[in-house]
Structures are given as structure tokens and as C-alpha cells.
């Protein structure tokens, strides 16, 4: 015996339609959320990769500077070692276009959008010098700056 009536079959078909509409709504809601968040994710990923690149440039330049003596932190020595841009005579020095590593492009101008770099010095006691490196670049929404440095001389 079949106890299912025509009325219950119609109800079953109606509930399947409602279930299908709810599923389509949930999928559409997920797609909207995905396509709304994707540009923000891409922008954040680009910003973080630029910050990492800037930190690598600063770290690499600090490593080169730590090999020097405090008395060698002058325009002549730094220019001959390609640690600052040529033609400078007094600090703060620019290192925007330095060829620090030819293969890996550690120059701020090559590695960062509108990248620039400056190097300044603070004399410390004990014949030591604190070198302050500042890297700036144009990010999607603002200009970003990373400041780092090292101490050259007796405090090492």
C-alpha cells in the first residue's frame, strides 16, 4: 500500500525548491565574499613582500658596513665600495642606485617602487658610529618607510 498522497508529493517538491534556493544564496554569498576580499589580500601580500625586500636591502647594507672601521665611514671609502651613490661629499648619503649585488638587485630604486635610501651617522663614545639607514618607497595607498641600522666601531 502506498500512503503517500498527492498533497505530500507537492510539499516535497516545494521544499526541494526552497532548499535549492537557499543553497544558491549561500554559494552566491560565498562568491561575493571571495571576490570582495581578494583585492585586499593581494594588496596586503604586495605590501608585505615590499617590506621584506626593504628589510633585506637594509640587512645586506648593514652587513657590508660592519666590515668597515668607524674611521672609514666617509664619502670616498663608501663610494669606492659602491655603498653609496657617487658624487656625494657629506652625510646624509643616498644609496638609491647602488649596485650592491648585481644579480639580486639590492638597489632600492630597482627593488622597490620609487625606492630611495639614505644613510646618516651618529657619533658614539668609544670611537664608534651608529649608522642609520632609511628606505622609502611608494606603496599602493601611502609612502612606506623602513628605518634600520648598525653600530660600527668599538661597541661590536
N, CA, C and O atoms as a DFTB+ gen file, in Angstrom:
624 C
 N C O
     1  1       0.809      -1.178       0.000
     2  2       0.000       0.000       0.000
     3  2       0.853       1.243       0.000
     4  3       1.878       1.318       0.678
     5  1       0.416       2.213      -0.768
     6  2       1.139       3.460      -0.863
     7  2       0.360       4.526      -0.109
     8  3      -0.740       4.899      -0.515
     9  1       0.933       5.022       1.000
    10  2       0.249       6.001       1.833
    11  2       0.599       7.437       1.473
    12  3       0.063       8.370       2.071
    13  1       1.476       7.629       0.520
    14  2       1.877       8.987       0.139
    15  2       0.799       9.546      -0.784
    16  3       0.458       8.940      -1.799
    17  1       0.285      10.681      -0.426
    18  2      -0.763      11.304      -1.224
    19  2      -0.163      12.330      -2.167
    20  3       1.019      12.661      -2.079
    21  1      -0.985      12.822      -3.058
    22  2      -0.536      13.852      -3.994
    23  2      -0.123      15.134      -3.277
    24  3       0.807      15.821      -3.698
    25  1      -0.820      15.444      -2.197
    26  2      -0.520      16.655      -1.443
    27  2       0.873      16.573      -0.815
    28  3       1.598      17.568      -0.841
    29  1       1.268      15.454      -0.263
    30  2       2.597      15.334       0.349
    31  2       3.690      15.355      -0.717
    32  3       4.794      15.832      -0.451
    33  1       3.404      14.841      -1.931
    34  2       4.381      14.917      -3.029
    35  2       4.608      16.376      -3.427
    36  3       5.746      16.768      -3.688
    37  1       3.595      17.150      -3.475
    38  2       3.714      18.566      -3.825
    39  2       4.515      19.309      -2.759
    40  3       5.344      20.163      -3.073
    41  1       4.257      18.975      -1.499
    42  2       5.031      19.583      -0.418
    43  2       6.496      19.216      -0.542
    44  3       7.361      20.061      -0.311
    45  1       6.793      17.994      -0.894
    46  2       8.171      17.519      -1.046
    47  2       8.866      18.295      -2.160
    48  3      10.011      18.723      -2.008
    49  1       8.155      18.477      -3.301
    50  2       8.734      19.241      -4.410
    51  2       8.952      20.689      -3.994
    52  3       9.974      21.270      -4.359
    53  1       8.070      21.271      -3.276
    54  2       8.198      22.658      -2.810
    55  2       9.363      22.844      -1.858
    56  3      10.070      23.850      -1.921
    57  1       9.563      21.880      -0.979
    58  2      10.682      22.003      -0.038
    59  2      12.020      21.826      -0.753
    60  3      13.018      22.424      -0.350
    61  1      12.053      21.014      -1.804
    62  2      13.297      20.867      -2.582
    63  2      13.626      22.178      -3.281
    64  3      14.797      22.539      -3.397
    65  1      12.612      22.892      -3.745
    66  2      12.823      24.178      -4.394
    67  2      13.390      25.191      -3.395
    68  3      14.318      25.931      -3.722
    69  1      12.843      25.226      -2.196
    70  2      13.342      26.126      -1.153
    71  2      14.779      25.760      -0.782
    72  3      15.622      26.644      -0.630
    73  1      15.061      24.476      -0.639
    74  2      16.428      24.041      -0.342
    75  2      17.393      24.473      -1.443
    76  3      18.503      24.918      -1.153
    77  1      16.982      24.348      -2.688
    78  2      17.822      24.759      -3.810
    79  2      18.081      26.255      -3.814
    80  3      19.197      26.696      -4.087
    81  1      17.039      27.047      -3.508
    82  2      17.213      28.499      -3.443
    83  2      18.140      28.901      -2.302
    84  3      18.964      29.800      -2.469
    85  1      18.023      28.259      -1.163
    86  2      18.909      28.551      -0.029
    87  2      20.353      28.195      -0.376
    88  3      21.267      28.957      -0.059
    89  1      20.570      27.056      -1.017
    90  2      21.923      26.650      -1.409
    91  2      22.517      27.642      -2.410
    92  3      23.689      28.005      -2.304
    93  1      21.706      28.086      -3.389
    94  2      22.187      29.066      -4.369
    95  2      22.528      30.386      -3.696
    96  3      23.510      31.029      -4.066
    97  1      21.738      30.800      -2.716
    98  2      22.006      32.034      -1.990
    99  2      23.318      31.934      -1.210
   100  3      24.118      32.869      -1.206
   101  1      23.526      30.814      -0.563
   102  2      24.760      30.623       0.221
   103  2      25.986      30.618      -0.697
   104  3      27.012      31.209      -0.361
   105  1      25.886      29.962      -1.838
   106  2      27.003      29.943      -2.797
   107  2      27.262      31.350      -3.327
   108  3      28.418      31.758      -3.437
   109  1      26.217      32.093      -3.655
   110  2      26.379      33.462      -4.148
   111  2      27.006      34.349      -3.074
   112  3      27.858      35.185      -3.376
   113  1      26.589      34.171      -1.832
   114  2      27.154      34.937      -0.731
   115  2      28.645      34.635      -0.574
   116  3      29.438      35.551      -0.354
   117  1      29.031      33.377      -0.684
   118  2      30.445      32.995      -0.615
   119  2      31.250      33.592      -1.760
   120  3      32.377      34.042      -1.554
   121  1      30.685      33.602      -2.969
   122  2      31.388      34.169      -4.126
   123  2      31.591      35.669      -3.959
   124  3      32.660      36.189      -4.279
   125  1      30.581      36.362      -3.464
   126  2      30.704      37.802      -3.231
   127  2      31.781      38.079      -2.181
   128  3      32.591      38.990      -2.352
   129  1      31.793      37.308      -1.109
   130  2      32.804      37.483      -0.069
   131  2      34.209      37.227      -0.620
   132  3      35.141      37.968      -0.309
   133  1      34.360      36.194      -1.426
   134  2      35.660      35.852      -2.012
   135  2      36.164      36.985      -2.901
   136  3      37.305      37.426      -2.763
   137  1      35.315      37.456      -3.809
   138  2      35.750      38.498      -4.745
   139  2      35.875      39.863      -4.087
   140  3      36.523      40.751      -4.642
   141  1      35.275      40.052      -2.927
   142  2      35.452      41.289      -2.185
   143  2      36.772      41.276      -1.423
   144  3      37.458      42.295      -1.361
   145  1      37.133      40.138      -0.844
   146  2      38.345      40.045      -0.045
   147  2      39.607      39.852      -0.880
   148  3      40.698      40.174      -0.410
   149  1      39.496      39.345      -2.083
   150  2      40.676      39.055      -2.899
   151  2      41.537      40.292      -3.174
   152  3      42.756      40.196      -3.026
   153  1      40.983      41.446      -3.564
   154  2      41.843      42.618      -3.783
   155  2      42.583      43.058      -2.519
   156  3      43.740      43.472      -2.585
   157  1      41.911      42.966      -1.364
   158  2      42.585      43.330      -0.114
   159  2      43.720      42.360       0.188
   160  3      44.787      42.774       0.641
   161  1      43.501      41.093      -0.056
   162  2      44.537      40.086       0.152
   163  2      45.727      40.349      -0.761
   164  3      46.872      40.291      -0.314
   165  1      45.471      40.637      -2.034
   166  2      46.551      40.881      -2.990
   167  2      47.348      42.127      -2.596
   168  3      48.575      42.128      -2.691
   169  1      46.665      43.182      -2.158
   170  2      47.339      44.408      -1.740
   171  2      48.205      44.149      -0.503
   172  3      49.336      44.629      -0.429
   173  1      47.686      43.399       0.456
   174  2      48.452      43.073       1.668
   175  2      49.668      42.216       1.333
   176  3      50.738      42.400       1.913
   177  1      49.509      41.293       0.411
   178  2      50.622      40.437       0.005
   179  2      51.710      41.272      -0.675
   180  3      52.895      41.053      -0.424
   181  1      51.334      42.214      -1.522
   182  2      52.303      43.071      -2.213
   183  2      53.034      43.950      -1.208
   184  3      54.254      44.100      -1.287
   185  1      52.296      44.534      -0.260
   186  2      52.907      45.390       0.757
   187  2      53.894      44.602       1.603
   188  3      54.985      45.093       1.892
   189  1      53.532      43.399       2.001
   190  2      54.440      42.609       2.839
   191  2      55.680      42.181       2.061
   192  3      56.768      42.136       2.634
   193  1      55.550      41.864       0.771
   194  2      56.741      41.481       0.001
   195  2      57.657      42.682      -0.187
   196  3      58.877      42.516      -0.213
   197  1      57.105      43.895      -0.321
   198  2      57.939      45.095      -0.420
   199  2      58.656      45.363       0.900
   200  3      59.824      45.750       0.902
   201  1      57.966      45.162       2.024
   202  2      58.603      45.351       3.328
   203  2      59.735      44.347       3.530
   204  3      60.785      44.698       4.066
   205  1      59.531      43.117       3.110
   206  2      60.582      42.101       3.221
   207  2      61.775      42.490       2.359
   208  3      62.921      42.373       2.793
   209  1      61.507      42.957       1.126
   210  2      62.590      43.379       0.235
   211  2      63.372      44.543       0.835
   212  3      64.602      44.555       0.771
   213  1      62.678      45.522       1.417
   214  2      63.334      46.667       2.050
   215  2      64.188      46.210       3.234
   216  3      65.309      46.687       3.410
   217  1      63.668      45.298       4.037
   218  2      64.434      44.772       5.174
   219  2      65.671      44.020       4.702
   220  3      66.723      44.108       5.335
   221  1      65.564      43.283       3.602
   222  2      66.723      42.570       3.058
   223  2      67.788      43.548       2.571
   224  3      68.980      43.327       2.789
   225  1      67.366      44.626       1.914
   226  2      68.320      45.635       1.457
   227  2      69.040      46.245       2.656
   228  3      70.265      46.366       2.651
   229  1      68.282      46.630       3.684
   230  2      68.884      47.206       4.886
   231  2      69.834      46.243       5.570
   232  3      70.926      46.636       5.983
   233  1      69.432      44.985       5.696
   234  2      70.274      43.975       6.326
   235  2      71.566      43.763       5.549
   236  3      72.645      43.658       6.132
   237  1      71.445      43.703       4.239
   238  2      72.614      43.475       3.385
   239  2      73.589      44.640       3.478
   240  3      74.800      44.431       3.538
   241  1      73.071      45.864       3.490
   242  2      73.935      47.034       3.606
   243  2      74.586      47.088       4.985
   244  3      75.756      47.454       5.099
   245  1      73.843      46.728       6.036
   246  2      74.426      46.675       7.384
   247  2      75.573      45.667       7.447
   248  3      76.597      45.925       8.080
   249  1      75.398      44.523       6.792
   250  2      76.465      43.513       6.769
   251  2      77.727      44.063       6.113
   252  3      78.833      43.809       6.589
   253  1      77.571      44.812       5.027
   254  2      78.723      45.409       4.359
   255  2      79.375      46.475       5.236
   256  3      80.601      46.558       5.302
   257  1      78.568      47.285       5.904
   258  2      79.099      48.358       6.741
   259  2      79.829      47.823       7.969
   260  3      80.785      48.444       8.432
   261  1      79.399      46.692       8.500
   262  2      80.041      46.141       9.695
   263  2      81.454      45.647       9.433
   264  3      82.213      45.411      10.373
   265  1      81.806      45.492       8.190
   266  2      83.164      45.089       7.847
   267  2      84.136      46.270       7.868
   268  3      85.347      46.068       7.784
   269  1      83.627      47.489       7.979
   270  2      84.447      48.693       7.963
   271  2      84.796      49.141       9.370
   272  3      84.165      48.729      10.343
   273  1      85.809      49.991       9.465
   274  2      86.140      50.657      10.722
   275  2      85.392      51.980      10.756
   276  3      85.008      52.513       9.715
   277  1      85.187      52.506      11.956
   278  2      84.439      53.749      12.099
   279  2      85.104      54.888      11.332
   280  3      84.409      55.758      10.808
   281  1      86.412      54.903      11.255
   282  2      87.128      55.951      10.535
   283  2      86.958      55.882       9.025
   284  3      87.263      56.846       8.323
   285  1      86.477      54.754       8.518
   286  2      86.295      54.587       7.069
   287  2      84.893      54.953       6.587
   288  3      84.559      54.742       5.421
   289  1      84.087      55.492       7.471
   290  2      82.729      55.873       7.073
   291  2      82.745      57.289       6.503
   292  3      82.216      58.225       7.103
   293  1      83.356      57.422       5.347
   294  2      83.420      58.714       4.668
   295  2      83.021      58.525       3.211
   296  3      82.923      57.398       2.725
   297  1      82.792      59.634       2.522
   298  2      82.283      59.585       1.148
   299  2      83.230      58.845       0.216
   300  3      82.778      58.084      -0.640
   301  1      84.534      59.051       0.364
   302  2      85.496      58.420      -0.540
   303  2      85.463      56.900      -0.412
   304  3      85.367      56.193      -1.415
   305  1      85.542      56.400       0.809
   306  2      85.552      54.949       1.034
   307  2      84.215      54.324       0.641
   308  3      84.184      53.301      -0.043
   309  1      83.122      54.929       1.069
   310  2      81.795      54.364       0.783
   311  2      81.493      54.373      -0.711
   312  3      80.861      53.444      -1.214
   313  1      81.937      55.413      -1.434
   314  2      81.733      55.459      -2.883
   315  2      82.577      54.402      -3.580
   316  3      82.103      53.732      -4.498
   317  1      83.842      54.248      -3.144
   318  2      84.713      53.254      -3.793
   319  2      84.220      51.832      -3.573
   320  3      84.483      50.956      -4.398
   321  1      83.518      51.587      -2.488
   322  2      82.966      50.258      -2.206
   323  2      81.546      50.087      -2.764
   324  3      80.920      49.050      -2.544
   325  1      81.040      51.084      -3.474
   326  2      79.680      51.073      -4.038
   327  2      78.607      50.920      -2.960
   328  3      77.602      50.241      -3.168
   329  1      78.825      51.554      -1.810
   330  2      77.831      51.503      -0.744
   331  2      76.951      52.744      -0.732
   332  3      75.905      52.755      -0.082
   333  1      77.366      53.803      -1.451
   334  2      76.537      54.996      -1.621
   335  2      76.614      55.407      -3.081
   336  3      77.508      54.980      -3.813
   337  1      75.669      56.241      -3.498
   338  2      75.692      56.767      -4.858
   339  2      76.889      57.692      -5.017
   340  3      77.305      58.342      -4.057
   341  1      77.440      57.755      -6.215
   342  2      78.610      58.585      -6.474
   343  2      78.299      60.073      -6.437
   344  3      77.145      60.487      -6.542
   345  1      79.377      60.885      -6.280
   346  2      79.253      62.332      -6.335
   347  2      78.789      62.990      -5.058
   348  3      78.393      64.155      -5.097
   349  1      78.817      62.318      -3.939
   350  2      78.370      62.902      -2.672
   351  2      79.580      63.251      -1.822
   352  3      80.610      62.578      -1.887
   353  1      79.453      64.299      -1.029
   354  2      80.588      64.730      -0.214
   355  2      80.296      64.742       1.284
   356  3      81.227      64.664       2.086
   357  1      79.021      64.838       1.682
   358  2      78.727      64.897       3.113
   359  2      77.419      64.162       3.411
   360  3      76.537      64.059       2.559
   361  1      77.317      63.647       4.656
   362  2      76.092      62.933       5.033
   363  2      74.924      63.897       5.180
   364  3      75.156      65.089       5.379
   365  1      73.707      63.448       5.094
   366  2      73.292      62.068       4.847
   367  2      73.543      61.672       3.394
   368  3      73.317      62.445       2.463
   369  1      74.012      60.452       3.241
   370  2      74.339      59.935       1.914
   371  2      73.139      59.194       1.336
   372  3      72.334      58.621       2.069
   373  1      73.036      59.217       0.024
   374  2      71.990      58.481      -0.671
   375  2      72.560      57.160      -1.177
   376  3      73.678      57.116      -1.688
   377  1      71.795      56.092      -1.033
   378  2      72.189      54.810      -1.626
   379  2      71.043      54.256      -2.470
   380  3      70.761      53.058      -2.452
   381  1      70.395      55.147      -3.205
   382  2      69.234      54.794      -4.010
   383  2      69.592      53.909      -5.200
   384  3      68.846      52.984      -5.520
   385  1      70.712      54.173      -5.857
   386  2      71.066      53.468      -7.093
   387  2      72.339      52.646      -6.976
   388  3      73.039      52.461      -7.972
   389  1      72.654      52.156      -5.801
   390  2      73.895      51.394      -5.627
   391  2      73.782      50.010      -6.248
   392  3      72.716      49.397      -6.194
   393  1      74.845      49.515      -6.827
   394  2      74.831      48.139      -7.357
   395  2      75.354      47.169      -6.309
   396  3      76.377      46.519      -6.525
   397  1      74.667      47.061      -5.176
   398  2      75.153      46.248      -4.064
   399  2      75.373      44.802      -4.477
   400  3      76.425      44.231      -4.190
   401  1      74.422      44.219      -5.128
   402  2      74.548      42.874      -5.688
   403  2      73.939      42.916      -7.070
   404  3      72.735      43.138      -7.201
   405  1      74.725      42.712      -8.095
   406  2      74.213      42.816      -9.459
   407  2      73.109      41.804      -9.741
   408  3      72.114      42.136     -10.385
   409  1      73.274      40.577      -9.267
   410  2      72.313      39.535      -9.603
   411  2      71.004      39.623      -8.855
   412  3      69.978      39.178      -9.367
   413  1      71.006      40.187      -7.649
   414  2      69.785      40.154      -6.846
   415  2      69.125      41.514      -6.683
   416  3      68.125      41.625      -5.973
   417  1      69.647      42.528      -7.306
   418  2      69.023      43.847      -7.318
   419  2      68.729      44.370      -5.915
   420  3      67.569      44.557      -5.548
   421  1      69.774      44.605      -5.139
   422  2      69.590      45.158      -3.807
   423  2      69.580      46.678      -3.804
   424  3      69.625      47.284      -2.733
   425  1      69.522      47.304      -4.960
   426  2      69.381      48.746      -5.045
   427  2      67.927      49.112      -4.770
   428  3      67.030      48.521      -5.371
   429  1      67.664      50.079      -3.872
   430  2      66.266      50.450      -3.600
   431  2      65.504      50.880      -4.854
   432  3      64.314      50.592      -4.983
   433  1      66.173      51.559      -5.769
   434  2      65.492      52.020      -6.987
   435  2      65.063      50.854      -7.876
   436  3      64.053      50.954      -8.572
   437  1      65.811      49.751      -7.864
   438  2      65.464      48.595      -8.684
   439  2      64.489      47.654      -7.984
   440  3      63.638      47.043      -8.630
   441  1      64.613      47.537      -6.671
   442  2      63.846      46.530      -5.936
   443  2      62.490      47.020      -5.437
   444  3      61.602      46.207      -5.179
   445  1      62.314      48.343      -5.297
   446  2      61.091      48.884      -4.709
   447  2      60.487      49.945      -5.632
   448  3      61.230      50.647      -6.317
   449  1      59.167      50.077      -5.665
   450  2      58.567      51.121      -6.495
   451  2      58.903      52.516      -5.971
   452  3      58.567      52.859      -4.838
   453  1      59.564      53.307      -6.797
   454  2      60.027      54.657      -6.416
   455  2      60.871      54.599      -5.154
   456  3      60.749      55.465      -4.287
   457  1      61.725      53.591      -5.040
   458  2      62.522      53.382      -3.835
   459  2      63.694      54.342      -3.715
   460  3      64.367      54.652      -4.698
   461  1      63.923      54.804      -2.499
   462  2      65.072      55.648      -2.183
   463  2      65.682      55.171      -0.876
   464  3      65.020      54.514      -0.073
   465  1      66.948      55.505      -0.671
   466  2      67.617      55.141       0.566
   467  2      68.573      56.229       1.009
   468  3      69.266      56.828       0.186
   469  1      68.614      56.490       2.326
   470  2      69.557      57.459       2.880
   471  2      70.291      56.836       4.055
   472  3      69.763      55.990       4.776
   473  1      71.529      57.287       4.221
   474  2      72.389      56.790       5.292
   475  2      72.899      57.994       6.076
   476  3      73.459      58.927       5.501
   477  1      72.700      57.965       7.397
   478  2      73.216      59.039       8.247
   479  2      73.981      58.422       9.407
   480  3      73.879      57.223       9.665
   481  1      74.752      59.259      10.108
   482  2      75.637      58.770      11.158
   483  2      75.402      59.528      12.454
   484  3      75.093      60.720      12.446
   485  1      75.553      58.814      13.575
   486  2      75.517      59.408      14.907
   487  2      76.779      58.950      15.605
   488  3      76.987      57.750      15.786
   489  1      77.639      59.903      16.007
   490  2      78.881      59.563      16.703
   491  2      78.567      59.132      18.125
   492  3      77.798      59.783      18.832
   493  1      79.178      58.021      18.534
   494  2      79.014      57.488      19.882
   495  2      80.356      57.533      20.585
   496  3      81.377      57.817      19.958
   497  1      80.364      57.260      21.866
   498  2      81.624      57.213      22.595
   499  2      82.392      55.950      22.217
   500  3      81.824      55.022      21.641
   501  1      83.668      55.917      22.539
   502  2      84.476      54.727      22.272
   503  2      84.820      54.563      20.800
   504  3      84.998      53.440      20.329
   505  1      84.917      55.678      20.060
   506  2      85.272      55.628      18.640
   507  2      84.308      54.753      17.843
   508  3      84.720      54.015      16.948
   509  1      83.042      54.842      18.171
   510  2      82.002      54.081      17.471
   511  2      81.039      55.034      16.782
   512  3      80.886      56.190      17.179
   513  1      80.405      54.530      15.757
   514  2      79.442      55.317      14.999
   515  2      78.187      54.478      14.783
   516  3      78.272      53.320      14.373
   517  1      77.027      55.060      15.058
   518  2      75.771      54.389      14.754
   519  2      75.353      54.832      13.351
   520  3      75.220      56.025      13.080
   521  1      75.151      53.865      12.474
   522  2      74.719      54.134      11.112
   523  2      73.210      53.907      11.053
   524  3      72.722      52.836      11.414
   525  1      72.480      54.917      10.598
   526  2      71.022      54.830      10.487
   527  2      70.670      54.798       9.003
   528  3      70.985      55.726       8.258
   529  1      70.018      53.728       8.589
   530  2      69.581      53.558       7.201
   531  2      68.082      53.755       7.129
   532  3      67.335      53.199       7.933
   533  1      67.644      54.546       6.168
   534  2      66.218      54.796       5.977
   535  2      65.864      54.498       4.529
   536  3      66.417      55.100       3.609
   537  1      64.940      53.567       4.333
   538  2      64.466      53.198       2.992
   539  2      63.018      53.630       2.858
   540  3      62.204      53.360       3.741
   541  1      62.691      54.299       1.760
   542  2      61.315      54.733       1.497
   543  2      60.894      54.260       0.121
   544  3      61.716      54.155      -0.790
   545  1      59.609      53.975      -0.025
   546  2      59.070      53.563      -1.317
   547  2      57.585      53.878      -1.356
   548  3      56.956      54.129      -0.328
   549  1      57.039      53.861      -2.571
   550  2      55.629      54.149      -2.781
   551  2      54.850      52.844      -2.713
   552  3      55.048      51.948      -3.533
   553  1      53.971      52.746      -1.737
   554  2      53.088      51.587      -1.585
   555  2      51.742      51.940      -2.227
   556  3      51.535      53.094      -2.603
   557  1      50.820      50.976      -2.360
   558  2      49.544      51.270      -3.019
   559  2      48.750      52.432      -2.411
   560  3      48.088      53.167      -3.144
   561  1      48.802      52.608      -1.112
   562  2      47.975      53.651      -0.503
   563  2      48.765      54.775       0.147
   564  3      48.189      55.818       0.456
   565  1      50.074      54.597       0.368
   566  2      50.860      55.619       1.057
   567  2      52.342      55.355       0.822
   568  3      52.728      54.316       0.286
   569  1      53.153      56.307       1.230
   570  2      54.598      56.113       1.185
   571  2      55.013      55.368       2.436
   572  3      54.645      55.750       3.546
   573  1      55.776      54.310       2.258
   574  2      56.226      53.479       3.385
   575  2      57.692      53.780       3.668
   576  3      58.442      54.114       2.751
   577  1      58.104      53.667       4.913
   578  2      59.494      53.900       5.309
   579  2      59.918      52.821       6.287
   580  3      59.186      52.475       7.215
   581  1      61.115      52.297       6.061
   582  2      61.722      51.338       6.981
   583  2      63.033      51.946       7.456
   584  3      63.852      52.369       6.639
   585  1      63.239      51.993       8.757
   586  2      64.468      52.520       9.329
   587  2      65.163      51.407      10.084
   588  3      64.555      50.720      10.904
   589  1      66.441      51.236       9.799
   590  2      67.248      50.219      10.463
   591  2      68.661      50.767      10.597
   592  3      68.921      51.902      10.198
   593  1      69.558      50.000      11.139
   594  2      70.923      50.477      11.267
   595  2      71.817      49.492      11.988
   596  3      71.429      48.370      12.313
   597  1      73.036      49.964      12.224
   598  2      74.035      49.140      12.896
   599  2      75.032      50.054      13.589
   600  3      75.037      51.263      13.359
   601  1      75.864      49.485      14.424
   602  2      76.937      50.232      15.078
   603  2      78.258      49.730      14.534
   604  3      78.514      48.526      14.499
   605  1      79.088      50.655      14.114
   606  2      80.405      50.341      13.580
   607  2      81.432      50.907      14.554
   608  3      81.365      52.076      14.935
   609  1      82.377      50.071      14.949
   610  2      83.429      50.547      15.849
   611  2      83.545      49.707      17.091
   612  3      83.330      48.496      17.059
   613  1      83.897      50.371      18.217
   614  2      84.248      49.698      19.458
   615  2      83.136      48.941      20.158
   616  3      83.436      48.086      20.991
   617  1      81.869      49.206      19.869
   618  2      80.776      48.531      20.569
   619  2      80.456      47.163      20.012
   620  3      79.619      46.467      20.586
   621  1      81.071      46.743      18.934
   622  2      80.722      45.470      18.313
   623  2      81.060      44.331      19.171
   624  3      80.828      43.183      18.792
